[in-house]
């Protein structure tokens, strides 16, 4: 790793501004795509409930307004402040995950996953993603500033802190979201310098035991897995049928019959199937491309962040967005067993939209941070393997220097 000169720091800030612009364009495109699909997939459901045909799209629109305000406010807060607030963030996440298990939470279909607040229900596991990515990023920087965490001194305590959050989500029960949080934070720890062998030593005994416990303890989990393996999972089969019936160009917006009767949650967890049916292969590939752009830009910002905390914070946000998108598409296409989880920026839902926009606000704040001349490269762990320099932003030449 080399120290950054003043000219290189200025160049990197210009580079980050360009990456930020592309990231925001992709996020807004995904959100616009989602609004159109929510409008297309939900009128029958709204009408059956005796409501306004565009009620779902209308609700999503005002929730988007809240999300944009949250992103704008967080983008103006210096991201380094969050490094000092990691302990309140961590225990705040624990608190909200614990409170939903009390009578304050709402039990639906045998699970405590929501707070009913009237205008918009709040899902604590979504809020916990925001607090945990801040806490784990800060802990990695604070506990192991050189990017070389030790097993007993750093890795085991960190895994315990992450494990508490994963456990609280799992006992709602919500094993899918618990697995997503665990996977995203594991990727973040690897990016922060934790060795693969260190995590393997701790996780290899835990993951099979947790999977076996969930499979044997909860009938709905074992039934879903067995039906999926036998090719008889209802949700999987109808979503694949919807995607396949769209062909290359799709049936047209509003013309997909899947939302009429047989596709469950067409406007939320299985909205990707509606994208396939109504916009065809072209629409699904376009949507996937937008997610690839978001992930690529997130990694580019992480690799060139002003400091290590900014790099890890951005990587963690990118891991959550990319991981959840891949999880959702995997379920809808039958690659993974059925599990209700939303598609970021696209599915109907207030908590997820506000939280993911808030995360993007953190990333925007990182791009506005000032690289400190003399500071070392922020890339560590996995990010250190490839860290492109902003070559097309040439540092200003000193006066009188040869060209």
Secondary structure, DSSP 4 states (H G I P E B T S, - for coil): --BPPHHHHHHHHHHHHHHHHHHHHHHHHHHHHHHHHHHHHHHHHHHHTTS-TTHHHHHHHHHHHHHHHHHHHHHHS-THHHHHTHHHHHHHHHHHHHHTTSTTSEEETTEEEEB--SSS-B-HHHHHHHHHHHHHHHHHHHH-TTS---IIIIIHHHHHHHHHHHHHHHTTT-HHHHHHHHHHHHHHHHHTT--HHHHHHHHHHHHHHHHHHHHHH-HHHHHHHHHHHTT--HHHHHHHHHHHHTTTT-S-TT--GGGTTTSTTTTTTTHHHHHHHHHHHHHHHHHHHHHHHHHHHHHHHHHT-SSHHHHHHHHHHHHHHHHHHHHHHHHHTTSS-----PPTTTSS-HHHHHHHHHHHHHHHHHHHSPPPTTPBP---GGGGG-----TTSPPPPPTT---
